[in-house]
Amino acid sequence: MSIKAEEISALIKQQIESYDADIEVKDVGTVIEIGDGIARAHGLDNVMSGELVEFSNGVMGMAQNLEESNVGIVILGPYTEIREGDEVRRTGRIMEVPVGEDLIGRVVNPLGQPVDGKGTIETSKTRPIESPAPGVMDRQSVEEPLQTGIKAIDALVPIGRGQRELIIGDRQTGKTSIAIDTILNQKDEDMICIYVAIGQKDSTVRREVEVLRQHGALDYTIVVSAGASEPAPLQYLAPYAGVSMGEEFMYNGKHVLVVYDDLTKQANAYRELSLLLRRPPGREAFPGDVFYLHSRLLERAAKLNDDKGGGSLTALPFVETQAGDIGAYIPTNVISITDGQIFLQSDLFFSGVRPAINAGLSVSRVGGSAQIKAMKKVAGTLRLDLASFRELESFAQFGSDLDKATQDKLNRGQRTVEVLKQGLHKPLVVQKQVMIIFALTKGYLDDIPVEDVTRFEDEFLTWMDQNRQELLAKIKETGQLPDTEEMSEAVETFKKQFVVTE
């Protein structure tokens, strides 16, 4: 049987016409060096900075150093199984985390994977962990208060929604307690809270999560945990993951509070990464861009204008000092980025003043615009009273013959310190804060013995709840100070029935 040439050519033409070639190009490199959580790979010529890459055993990495002959990759997971000569391929994606309502009430790692043993998180949305901060014209000034429930903060260093307020102090001075109490106080404030724990012991994070659960605060809180046992890249990424989760809510018109506990450990993790990547060290061996590390994170906190939905993201970054030195490298960096700081002093803490806030060194650069009018009026002289008391207190130790005016100032100062003390996990609503500070500044506590001041406060606020509910409601609803006579009458009525201990 003869085969005609035309038939063969027609058959070939038909095959060529129907041929559909799927050409898939993959950028693949080879690991040339591995160790300490850092891999160097050759052959990834087109990889982008910050791009995710995948190793042959499924572990992900992030491209950081783009050098002429190789790429420095930080490994986001266990690196003991990766060997020299292994394949590493580009994914074309940048680092992103899952976001959305489904994360609320969960404890996740910086990659958004659950670590609380409650099963997978079903969420379809993701956001890149690095995104530009809202521009100048997209913001509005901070004037809506964020009530922490802590008298010493709400009266002296008020925080507004959209503000960045640094909490700074030595270890074991109650920094985390302030953050947890602030989160507890957001219960009915329509605020979503994100607590980012960086480099903390797993047992500590567990204890904090338990406190939040017991007080019903997990219903509006996401916990992002990068424990002390996690590799440095995850500790470095944790705050960015937290703020990205918060931005999803902010851009949808909601209010968010993000706590970074603490940025000193993040800076240390970043220093470790940078030194392993052979980046040139600067002051205290930190890399030159350690300022940018924190500024690009904290600038993402904002109060958006109404065209953008009016949402807000408030940041409470923590920094740990050594022996109260707020002039060290990382503390001064973060102080210069934030809108004020709350300085916690160990001397005050150990002498029983808790929260141990040093009113002289603490400041809010948003100030009175982040306070309700009632609080602004009653707490106006409080800072000055406290400052002059601290000054006089050191002089009074040297002489006993003090004139009456000095004696009065000392007496008022002692009572001010007592009123500003507050128990752990007992945030106080703003209307009650206004009432007790009113009683203090108008001199109603001047003749109450110092040791009875705390009891006076507790009994007075309970009495207000039972007998002057409408007065408290008026302060809450209007934000204005009610008629002074009405408030004075309430304090005087209670004072008549208060029994001083002998």
C-alpha positions in Angstrom: 0.0 0.0 0.0 1.6 3.3 -1.1 1.4 6.4 1.1 0.9 9.6 -0.7 3.2 12.6 0.1 0.1 14.9 0.1 -1.6 12.9 2.7 1.4 12.9 5.0 1.9 16.7 4.6 -1.9 17.3 5.2 -1.7 15.1 8.4 1.4 17.0 9.6 -0.3 20.4 8.9 -3.4 19.3 10.8 -1.3 18.2 13.8 0.6 21.5 13.8 -2.6 23.6 13.7 -4.2 21.7 16.6 -0.9 21.7 18.7 -1.3 23.8 21.9 1.9 24.3 23.8 1.7 25.1 27.5 5.1 26.5 28.3 5.7 27.0 32.0 8.8 28.9 33.0 10.0 28.5 36.6 12.8 30.3 38.2 14.7 27.8 40.1 17.9 28.3 42.1 20.3 26.2 44.1 21.2 26.5 47.8 24.9 27.1 48.0 25.1 27.8 51.8 22.8 27.2 54.7 23.1 27.8 58.5 21.5 29.8 61.4 18.2 30.3 59.6 19.8 31.9 56.6 20.3 30.4 53.1 22.2 31.7 50.2 21.0 30.6 46.8 22.5 30.9 43.3 20.4 31.2 40.1 17.4 33.3 41.2 18.3 36.2 39.0 14.8 37.8 38.8 13.7 37.3 42.4 12.2 40.4 44.1 13.2 41.8 47.5 10.7 40.5 50.1 9.4 37.7 47.7 8.5 34.3 49.1 10.5 31.4 47.8 9.9 27.7 48.4 12.6 25.1 49.2 12.3 21.5 47.9 11.0 20.3 51.3 8.1 22.8 51.3 9.6 25.3 53.9 9.1 28.9 52.8 11.7 31.6 52.8 11.8 35.3 52.1 14.4 36.9 49.8 16.2 39.7 51.6 19.7 40.4 50.2 19.8 40.7 46.4 23.6 40.4 45.7 25.4 40.1 42.4 26.1 36.4 42.5 23.6 35.1 45.1 20.5 35.8 47.1 20.3 35.9 50.9 17.1 34.2 52.1 15.7 34.2 55.6 14.0 30.9 56.3 10.5 31.0 57.8 10.4 27.7 59.6 12.7 24.8 60.5 15.9 24.8 58.4 17.6 21.6 59.6 16.3 19.5 56.7 17.5 22.0 54.0 20.9 21.0 52.5 23.4 22.6 50.1 22.5 21.7 46.5 18.7 21.7 47.3 16.4 23.3 44.9 14.7 26.7 45.7 12.1 28.2 43.5 10.3 31.6 43.2 6.6 31.8 44.0 6.0 35.3 42.6 4.1 36.2 45.8 5.2 38.6 48.5 4.7 37.8 52.2 1.1 38.1 53.1 -1.1 37.1 56.1 -4.8 36.0 56.3 -7.1 38.8 57.5 -10.7 39.2 58.5 -13.3 38.6 61.2 -12.5 34.9 61.4 -9.2 35.7 63.2 -11.0 37.3 66.2 -10.7 35.3 69.3 -7.8 33.2 68.0 -4.1 33.0 68.8 -2.0 32.8 65.6 1.7 32.9 64.6 3.1 35.7 62.4 2.2 33.6 59.3 -1.5 33.7 60.4 -1.5 29.9 61.3 -3.5 29.1 64.4 -1.4 28.0 67.5 -4.3 27.7 70.0 -5.3 24.1 69.0 -8.8 25.2 67.9 -8.6 24.0 64.3 -8.0 25.8 61.0 -9.1 29.4 60.3 -11.4 29.7 57.3 -10.6 33.0 55.8 -10.4 33.9 52.1 -8.8 37.3 52.3 -5.1 38.1 52.7 -3.1 41.3 52.9 0.6 41.9 52.3 2.5 42.5 55.5 4.3 45.5 54.1 2.1 48.3 52.7 2.5 52.0 52.5 1.1 54.1 55.4 -1.9 56.3 54.7 -0.9 59.6 53.1 -1.1 63.1 54.7 -4.4 64.0 52.9 -6.0 60.6 53.8 -5.8 61.4 57.6 -7.6 63.6 60.0 -6.4 64.9 63.3 -6.7 62.8 66.4 -9.5 64.0 68.7 -11.6 61.0 69.7 -10.4 59.6 73.0 -9.4 56.0 73.5 -10.3 55.3 77.1 -7.8 53.0 78.8 -9.7 52.8 82.0 -6.5 53.7 83.9 -6.9 57.0 85.8 -3.2 58.0 85.6 -3.3 57.7 81.8 -6.8 59.1 81.0 -6.2 62.1 83.3 -2.5 62.9 82.7 -1.4 61.4 79.3 -4.6 60.8 77.3 -4.5 58.6 74.3 -6.6 59.3 71.2 -7.9 57.0 68.5 -5.2 56.9 65.7 -2.4 57.9 68.1 0.9 56.1 68.6 1.8 56.2 72.4 5.0 54.5 73.5 5.0 52.6 76.8 8.6 52.5 78.0 10.2 51.2 81.2 12.5 48.6 82.7 11.5 45.0 82.8 8.9 44.0 85.5 7.5 47.5 85.9 3.9 46.6 84.7 4.1 47.5 81.0 2.1 44.5 79.8 -0.5 45.0 82.6 -1.3 48.5 81.2 -1.8 46.9 77.7 -4.0 44.1 79.0 -6.1 46.5 81.2 -6.5 48.9 78.1 -7.8 45.9 76.1 -10.2 44.9 78.9 -11.6 48.4 78.9 -12.6 48.3 75.2 -15.4 45.8 76.0 -18.3 48.0 74.9 -16.3 50.5 72.9 -16.7 49.0 69.4 -12.9 48.5 69.2 -11.0 45.5 67.8 -7.8 44.8 69.7 -4.7 43.0 68.4 -2.0 41.9 70.9 1.3 41.1 69.3 3.7 39.2 71.7 7.3 39.3 70.4 9.9 37.0 71.9 8.0 36.3 75.1 7.8 33.0 76.9 5.0 30.8 75.7 3.8 30.4 79.4 3.5 34.3 79.7 1.5 34.5 76.5 -0.7 31.7 77.7 -1.4 33.5 81.0 -2.3 36.8 79.2 -4.7 34.9 76.8 -6.3 33.3 79.9 -6.8 36.8 81.5 -8.4 38.0 78.3 -10.7 35.0 78.1 -11.8 35.2 81.8 -12.8 38.9 81.3 -14.6 38.2 77.9 -12.1 40.3 76.0 -11.2 37.5 73.5 -14.5 38.2 71.8 -12.9 41.3 70.1 -9.1 40.4 70.3 -6.6 38.7 68.0 -3.4 37.5 69.6 -0.3 37.2 67.4 2.5 35.3 69.1 6.1 34.9 68.0 7.5 33.2 71.1 11.1 33.2 72.4 11.6 29.8 70.8 10.5 31.0 67.3 13.2 31.8 64.7 14.4 35.4 64.5 12.6 36.0 61.1 9.2 35.3 62.7 9.9 37.7 65.6 10.9 40.3 63.1 7.7 39.8 61.0 5.2 39.6 63.9 4.4 43.4 64.3 3.9 43.7 60.5 1.5 40.8 60.5 -0.4 42.3 63.4 -0.7 45.8 61.8 -1.8 44.2 58.5 -4.6 42.3 60.3 -5.6 45.6 61.9 -5.5 47.6 58.6 -8.2 45.3 57.1 -10.6 46.6 59.8 -9.4 50.2 59.7 -10.0 50.5 56.0 -13.5 49.1 56.5 -14.3 52.0 58.9 -13.7 50.3 62.2 -11.5 51.2 65.1 -8.5 49.1 66.0 -6.0 49.0 68.9 -2.7 47.2 68.2 -0.2 46.5 71.0 3.4 45.6 70.1 5.0 43.9 73.2 7.8 44.7 72.7 9.8 46.4 69.9 13.1 46.0 71.7 12.9 42.2 71.0 11.9 42.8 67.4 15.0 45.1 66.9 17.2 42.4 68.5 15.8 39.8 66.1 16.3 42.1 63.2 19.9 42.8 64.3 20.5 39.0 64.4 19.1 38.6 60.9 21.1 41.5 59.5 24.4 40.3 61.0 23.9 36.8 59.6 23.1 38.3 56.2 26.5 40.1 56.5 25.0 43.6 56.5 27.3 46.3 57.8 26.6 46.9 61.6 26.2 50.4 63.0 25.7 51.7 66.5 25.3 48.9 69.1 25.7 46.5 66.1 22.2 47.4 64.9 22.0 47.7 61.1 21.7 51.2 59.6 18.0 50.8 58.8 16.8 49.9 62.3 15.1 53.3 62.5 13.2 52.6 59.3 12.2 49.2 60.7 10.1 50.9 63.4 9.1 54.1 61.5 7.4 52.2 58.6 5.5 50.1 61.2 4.3 52.9 63.4 3.4 55.3 60.6 0.7 52.9 59.6 -1.3 53.9 62.7 -3.7 56.6 61.6 -7.2 58.2 62.0 -8.5 58.1 58.4 -10.7 61.0 57.1 -14.4 60.5 56.4 -13.9 59.9 52.7 -11.8 56.9 53.5 -14.4 55.6 56.0 -13.2 57.3 59.2 -11.6 54.1 60.7 -8.6 54.4 63.0 -5.6 52.3 64.1 -4.1 53.2 67.4 -0.6 51.8 68.2 0.8 51.1 71.7 4.4 50.1 71.1 6.5 48.9 74.1 10.2 49.4 74.6 12.2 48.0 77.4 14.9 50.1 78.9 18.0 49.1 80.9 18.2 50.8 84.3 15.8 53.5 83.3 18.0 54.8 80.4 15.5 56.4 78.0 18.5 58.0 76.1 19.7 54.6 74.7 19.6 53.9 70.9 16.2 52.1 70.4 14.3 54.1 73.1 15.3 57.4 71.5 14.5 56.2 68.0 11.0 55.1 69.0 10.3 58.2 71.1 11.1 60.3 68.1 8.5 58.4 65.9 5.6 58.3 68.4 3.2 60.9 69.6 4.3 60.8 73.2 5.4 58.2 75.8 4.3 56.8 79.1 7.4 56.2 81.3 7.1 53.5 84.0 9.7 53.8 86.8 10.9 50.9 88.8 11.4 53.0 92.0 7.7 54.0 91.9 6.7 50.4 91.2 8.6 49.0 94.1 7.4 51.7 96.5 3.8 50.6 95.8 2.7 53.2 93.3 1.0 51.1 90.6 0.7 51.9 87.7 4.2 53.3 88.2 3.8 56.2 85.8 6.3 59.0 86.1 4.1 62.1 85.4 7.2 64.3 84.8 8.7 62.2 81.9 5.4 61.0 80.5 3.7 63.1 77.8 1.0 62.9 75.2 1.6 65.1 72.2 -2.1 64.9 71.3 -2.9 66.2 74.8 -6.3 67.5 75.8 -7.8 67.1 72.4 -8.0 63.4 73.1 -10.0 63.9 76.4 -13.7 64.4 76.9 -14.5 68.0 78.1 -15.4 66.8 81.6 -12.0 65.1 82.2 -10.2 68.1 80.7 -11.8 70.4 83.2 -11.3 68.4 86.3 -7.8 67.1 85.5 -6.4 70.4 84.3 -4.3 71.1 87.4 -3.5 67.5 88.2 -0.2 67.3 86.4 1.1 70.6 88.0 -0.1 69.4 91.5 1.8 66.1 91.0 5.0 67.8 89.6 5.2 70.4 92.5 4.5 67.6 95.0 7.4 65.5 93.7 9.6 68.6 93.9 8.5 69.5 97.4 8.7 66.0 98.6 12.5 65.8 98.1 12.9 69.2 99.9 10.6 68.3 102.8 12.9 65.5 103.8 15.5 68.0 104.9 13.4 70.3 107.1 10.5 69.9 109.5 9.4 73.6 109.8 7.2 73.9 106.7 4.8 76.8 106.2 1.1 76.1 105.8 1.0 76.5 102.0 3.8 73.9 101.6 2.1 71.6 104.0 -1.2 71.8 102.1 0.6 71.1 98.8 2.3 68.0 100.3 -1.0 66.8 101.8 -2.8 67.2 98.4 0.1 65.5 96.6 -0.1 62.5 98.9 -3.8 62.1 98.2 -3.3 62.6 94.5 -0.8 59.7 94.4 -3.3 57.5 96.3 -6.1 58.3 94.0 -4.0 57.6 90.9 -3.2 54.1 92.2 -5.2 51.3 90.7 -5.6 47.6 91.1 -4.6 45.1 88.4 -7.3 44.3 85.8 -9.7 46.8 87.3 -10.2 49.5 84.6 -12.5 52.3 85.5 -15.1 53.9 83.3 -14.4 57.5 82.4 -17.5 59.0 84.3 -16.3 57.5 87.5 -12.8 58.7 87.0 -14.2 62.3 86.5 -16.1 62.0 89.8 -13.2 60.9 92.0 -10.7 63.4 90.4 -13.3 66.2 90.9 -13.5 65.2 94.6 -9.7 65.3 94.8 -9.0 68.6 93.0 -11.8 70.4 94.8 -10.2 69.5 98.1 -12.9 67.1 99.4 -10.2 64.5 100.2 -7.8 66.9 102.0 -9.1 65.9 105.4 -9.5 62.2 104.7 -6.5 60.2 106.2 -4.1 59.0 103.4 -4.6 55.4 104.3 -8.4 55.8 103.9 -8.3 57.4 100.4 -8.6 54.2 98.5 -11.5 52.9 100.6 -13.2 56.3 100.3 -12.9 56.0 96.5 -14.3 52.5 96.3 -17.2 53.3 98.6 -17.9 56.6 96.9 -18.1 55.1 93.4 -20.4 52.3 94.7 -22.6 54.9 96.4 -22.7 56.9 93.1 -23.8 53.8 91.2 -26.7 53.3 93.7 -27.8 56.9 94.4 -26.6 59.2 91.6 -26.8 57.0 88.5 -28.3 59.9 86.4 -25.3 62.1 87.2 -22.9 59.4 85.9 -25.1 58.9 82.8 -25.0 62.6 82.1 -21.2 62.7 82.0 -21.1 59.6 79.8 -23.7 60.7 77.3 -22.7 64.4 76.9 -19.0 64.3 77.8 -19.5 67.6 79.5 -19.1 68.4 83.2 -22.5 68.6 84.9 -23.4 71.5 87.1 -20.6 71.9 89.7 -23.1 72.4 92.5 -24.8 69.1 91.7 -21.4 67.3 91.8 -20.3 69.0 95.0 -23.6 68.1 96.6 -23.1 64.4 95.7 -19.6 64.3 97.2 -20.7 66.2 100.4 -23.7 63.9 100.9 -21.5 60.8 100.7 -18.7 62.3 102.8 -21.2 62.9 105.7 -21.8 59.1 105.9 -18.2 58.0 105.3 -16.6 56.6 108.5 -13.0 57.3 109.0 -11.0 54.5 110.6 -9.5 55.4 113.9 
